[in-house]
Amino acid sequence: MEKPATTIARQLAERAEDVCRRYLSKGRREGRYWLVGDVQNTPGRSLYVRLADSERGRAGKWTDAENGDHGDMLDVIAAAIGARTMRETLHEARIFLSLPPPEPVENQRFGQAAKAPTGTPQAARRLFAASKDIAGTVVEASLRKRALTGLRGCDALRFHPRCWYRLSEDDAPDTRNAWPAMIAAVTDLDGEITGVHRTWFDPATLDKAPVAYPRRSMGNILGHGVRFGAAGTVMTFGEGLETMLSLRCAMPRLPAIAGTSSAHLAAILFPLHLRRLYVARDDDPAGAHAVATLAERSEAAGITMIALEPDQDDFNADLRRLGLERLRANLRRQLITEDAARLLGSLS
């Protein structure tokens, strides 16, 4: 007998375009696909939903080309309503499909709690809790290889020795489904974990694991980020952990928030007392759009925003190729005088 969730997922797939028009309304149809920025309904084109069966996959399946996340229409609905449990997701799906409520089933005997469905904030918190400090691990060694050292105050980063990797259609059939991983906590303004960002590593090379999508996020990510240091009146935002950790190496006293993608960088919510924001710019169209969006939001909120430009491709390239002192010198030229003196020290 087919499980209720499977039945509902199949019915949603049969109406994939209707689901997209309701829950991914900021996207649009192009041919046999629905294109949108991400599963959080951000404008853009990196996430595509199949609207009809094809040799590449079934209708109702989606993939985010930017981070490799993928799922079905139930995942879309869960993200849209911020569902914490599968029960909440199925309830919303039944309303959408005009289905009657399910018959009561006594399947929670002896007060046993239901397992959190994959991809929810609850599942993300469970994964973070199951991880450990990065000291002495593959994660620390890999970061050191990228010249990222002295990571005090980076409690948002943890290590999992065998983090499950869900294979995608872009992975080779013999790809392993578990690798060592860095687990980064994505938190809201109150410090509550709403999701995690996973980066899988190959322990033999200390580089990214040889998989199609070595970075993926799970949980509720929109508006939130990976935080380093307590929020203050002066902060820095940027896309990607390596970029923000590079800036932390140069300016360890500057609180930082890393967005998991350019779209999520643009949507990070401002802390209450933020008055001056430095944004690490990525040299690509998506990065430029994120900076422009943050500039508009900052102006509307009365926050001064200053874009920081790397000398090389990005700030980690500056750190690795030019060294810490050259990176600090480049940043000093771009910070306002009082911030440069406080964060980098006075020039003698």
C-alpha positions in Angstrom: 0.0 0.0 0.0 1.4 3.4 -1.0 2.3 5.7 1.9 0.2 8.9 2.2 3.2 11.2 1.6 4.1 9.2 -1.5 0.5 9.5 -2.8 0.3 13.2 -2.1 3.8 13.9 -3.7 2.6 12.1 -6.8 -0.6 14.1 -7.0 1.4 17.3 -6.5 3.7 16.3 -9.3 0.8 15.9 -11.6 -0.1 19.5 -10.9 3.5 20.8 -10.8 2.9 24.0 -12.6 0.0 24.9 -10.3 2.2 24.2 -7.3 4.9 26.5 -8.7 2.4 29.3 -9.5 1.2 29.2 -5.9 4.4 28.6 -3.9 7.1 29.7 -6.3 5.3 32.7 -7.6 8.4 34.9 -8.2 9.5 32.5 -11.0 8.1 31.8 -14.4 7.6 29.0 -16.9 10.2 28.5 -19.7 9.4 25.5 -21.9 9.1 22.4 -19.8 10.5 24.0 -16.7 9.6 26.5 -14.0 12.6 28.8 -13.2 13.1 30.6 -9.9 16.0 31.7 -7.7 15.6 29.1 -5.0 13.2 27.0 -3.0 12.5 30.0 -0.8 10.9 31.8 -3.8 13.7 34.3 -4.3 13.6 35.8 -7.8 16.2 34.3 -10.1 16.8 31.3 -12.4 19.1 28.9 -10.6 16.3 26.5 -9.5 14.4 24.6 -12.1 11.3 22.4 -11.7 10.4 19.8 -14.3 6.8 20.3 -15.3 6.6 17.1 -17.3 8.2 13.7 -17.3 11.3 13.4 -19.5 14.3 11.1 -19.9 16.1 13.3 -17.3 13.6 12.9 -14.6 10.0 12.9 -13.4 7.6 15.9 -13.3 7.6 17.7 -10.0 11.3 17.2 -9.3 13.5 20.2 -8.9 17.2 21.0 -8.7 19.0 24.2 -7.5 22.0 24.5 -9.9 23.7 26.9 -7.6 24.0 24.6 -4.6 22.9 21.2 -5.8 19.8 21.0 -3.5 17.0 19.0 -5.0 13.6 17.6 -4.0 10.0 17.3 -4.9 6.8 19.4 -4.5 6.5 18.5 -0.9 9.8 20.1 -0.2 8.6 23.3 -2.0 5.5 23.5 0.1 7.5 22.8 3.3 9.9 25.7 2.5 7.0 28.0 1.5 5.2 27.7 4.8 8.2 27.1 7.0 7.0 23.7 8.1 8.6 22.1 11.1 7.2 18.7 10.6 6.0 16.5 7.7 2.5 16.6 9.3 2.4 20.4 8.7 3.6 19.9 5.1 1.0 17.3 4.3 -1.7 19.3 5.9 -0.9 22.3 3.6 -0.6 19.9 0.6 -4.1 18.4 1.3 -5.6 21.9 1.5 -4.0 22.8 -1.9 -5.2 19.5 -3.4 -8.7 19.9 -1.8 -8.2 16.5 -0.1 -10.1 15.4 3.1 -8.0 15.1 6.3 -6.5 11.7 7.0 -8.1 9.1 9.1 -6.6 9.0 12.6 -3.9 6.4 12.9 -2.4 5.4 16.2 1.2 5.0 15.1 2.9 7.0 17.9 2.8 4.4 20.6 4.4 4.7 24.0 4.8 8.5 23.4 7.6 8.0 20.9 8.4 11.3 19.1 8.3 11.3 15.3 11.6 11.7 13.5 12.1 15.1 12.0 11.7 15.0 8.2 14.8 15.5 6.1 15.6 19.2 5.3 13.7 20.8 8.2 15.2 23.1 10.8 14.7 20.4 13.3 16.7 17.9 11.2 19.4 20.6 10.7 19.6 21.2 14.5 19.9 17.4 15.0 22.8 17.2 12.5 24.6 20.1 14.1 24.2 18.5 17.5 25.6 15.2 16.2 28.8 17.0 14.9 31.9 18.0 16.9 34.5 20.7 17.2 36.7 21.0 14.1 40.0 21.0 16.0 42.3 18.2 14.7 39.9 17.1 12.0 39.8 17.0 8.2 37.9 20.3 8.3 40.6 22.2 10.2 43.3 20.7 7.9 41.4 21.7 4.8 40.8 25.2 6.0 44.5 25.5 6.9 45.3 24.4 3.3 43.3 27.5 2.3 45.4 29.7 4.6 42.5 29.9 7.1 44.0 29.6 10.5 43.4 31.0 14.0 39.7 30.3 13.9 38.8 31.4 17.4 35.2 32.5 17.8 34.0 30.3 15.0 31.7 28.1 17.0 29.3 28.0 14.1 31.6 25.5 12.4 31.6 21.8 13.3 32.8 18.5 11.9 30.9 15.3 11.0 33.0 12.3 10.1 30.4 10.6 7.9 27.8 13.0 6.7 25.2 11.5 4.3 25.4 12.8 0.7 22.2 12.4 -1.3 23.2 11.4 -4.8 21.9 13.4 -7.7 21.4 12.5 -11.3 24.7 14.4 -12.0 26.7 12.1 -9.8 28.4 8.9 -11.1 26.6 5.7 -10.1 29.5 4.6 -7.9 29.8 7.8 -5.9 30.0 7.3 -2.2 27.0 8.5 -0.2 28.9 9.5 3.0 31.9 11.8 3.4 33.6 13.9 6.1 31.9 17.3 6.2 32.0 20.7 7.7 28.6 21.6 9.2 28.0 25.3 9.5 25.1 26.5 11.6 22.7 29.0 9.9 21.1 31.1 12.6 18.4 33.8 12.9 18.7 37.2 14.6 18.0 35.4 18.0 20.7 32.9 17.5 18.4 30.0 16.9 19.6 27.4 14.3 17.2 27.5 11.3 19.4 25.4 9.0 22.9 24.2 8.2 25.3 24.5 5.3 27.2 21.3 4.5 30.6 21.1 2.7 31.9 17.6 2.0 35.6 16.9 1.9 37.9 14.2 0.5 40.1 13.2 3.4 42.9 12.0 1.0 43.3 15.4 -0.7 41.8 17.8 1.8 39.9 19.3 -1.1 36.2 19.2 -1.8 34.8 15.7 -2.1 34.6 14.4 -5.7 30.8 14.8 -6.0 28.6 16.8 -8.2 27.5 19.2 -5.4 30.0 19.3 -2.6 28.1 22.2 -0.9 24.5 22.0 0.1 22.1 23.8 2.5 19.2 22.4 4.5 16.5 24.0 6.6 15.1 27.5 6.5 17.9 29.7 5.0 16.3 32.8 3.6 17.1 35.9 5.7 19.6 34.0 7.9 23.3 33.2 7.7 26.4 31.7 9.3 27.5 34.1 12.1 31.0 34.8 13.4 31.0 37.0 16.5 28.2 38.9 18.2 26.2 41.4 16.2 27.3 45.0 16.6 27.0 48.5 15.0 29.7 47.7 12.5 29.6 44.3 10.6 30.5 42.6 7.4 28.4 40.4 5.2 29.5 38.2 2.3 28.8 35.2 0.2 30.6 32.0 1.2 32.4 30.7 4.2 35.9 30.9 2.7 35.4 34.6 1.9 34.2 35.5 5.3 36.8 33.4 7.1 39.5 35.1 5.1 38.2 38.5 6.3 38.0 37.1 9.9 41.7 36.2 9.6 42.5 39.9 8.7 39.9 41.5 11.1 39.0 39.0 13.8 37.2 41.6 15.9 34.7 42.5 13.1 31.5 40.5 13.4 30.6 38.7 10.2 27.7 36.9 8.5 28.2 34.6 5.6 25.3 34.0 3.2 25.1 30.5 1.7 24.6 31.9 -1.8 24.4 35.3 -3.6 20.6 35.2 -3.4 20.7 34.5 0.3 23.3 37.1 0.9 21.0 39.7 -0.6 18.2 38.7 1.8 20.1 38.5 5.1 18.1 40.4 7.8 19.8 43.3 9.4 20.6 43.1 13.2 18.8 45.7 15.2 21.8 48.0 16.1 23.7 47.7 12.8 24.7 51.1 11.5 27.6 50.5 9.1 27.9 47.4 6.8 30.9 46.3 4.8 29.9 43.8 2.0 32.5 41.6 0.4 31.8 41.8 -3.3 32.1 38.8 -5.6 33.2 39.5 -9.2 30.3 38.0 -11.0 26.8 39.1 -12.0 25.1 37.3 -9.1 27.4 38.9 -6.7 26.9 42.3 -8.2 23.2 41.9 -8.0 23.4 40.9 -4.3 25.5 44.0 -3.5 23.1 46.2 -5.3 20.1 44.7 -3.4 21.9 45.1 -0.1 22.7 48.7 -1.0 19.0 49.5 -1.6 18.0 47.8 1.6 20.7 49.5 3.6 19.7 52.9 2.4 16.1 52.3 3.2 17.1 51.2 6.7 19.4 54.1 7.4 22.5 51.9 7.3 25.8 53.0 5.6 27.0 50.3 3.2 30.5 50.0 1.8 31.5 47.4 -0.7 34.9 45.7 -0.2 36.9 44.7 -3.3 39.5 42.0 -3.4 42.8 42.4 -5.3 42.6 39.0 -6.8 39.6 36.8 -7.7 38.3 36.8 -4.1 39.5 37.5 -0.6 40.7 33.9 0.0 42.8 34.2 -3.2 44.2 37.5 -1.7 45.1 35.7 1.5 46.7 32.6 -0.2 48.6 34.3 -3.0 49.4 37.7 -1.5 49.6 37.0 2.2 47.8 38.3 5.3 49.7 41.7 5.4 48.8 42.5 1.8 45.2 41.6 2.5 45.1 43.8 5.5 46.7 46.6 3.6 44.0 46.3 0.8 41.3 46.4 3.4 42.8 49.4 5.2 42.4 51.4 2.0 38.7 50.6 1.9 37.6 51.0 5.5 36.7 54.3 7.0 39.5 55.7 9.2 38.1 55.0 12.6 37.2 51.4 11.6 40.6 50.8 10.1 42.3 52.0 13.3 40.1 49.8 15.5 40.1 46.7 13.4 43.6 46.8 11.9 45.6 48.9 14.3 47.1 52.4 13.8 49.8 53.0 11.3 53.0 53.9 13.0 
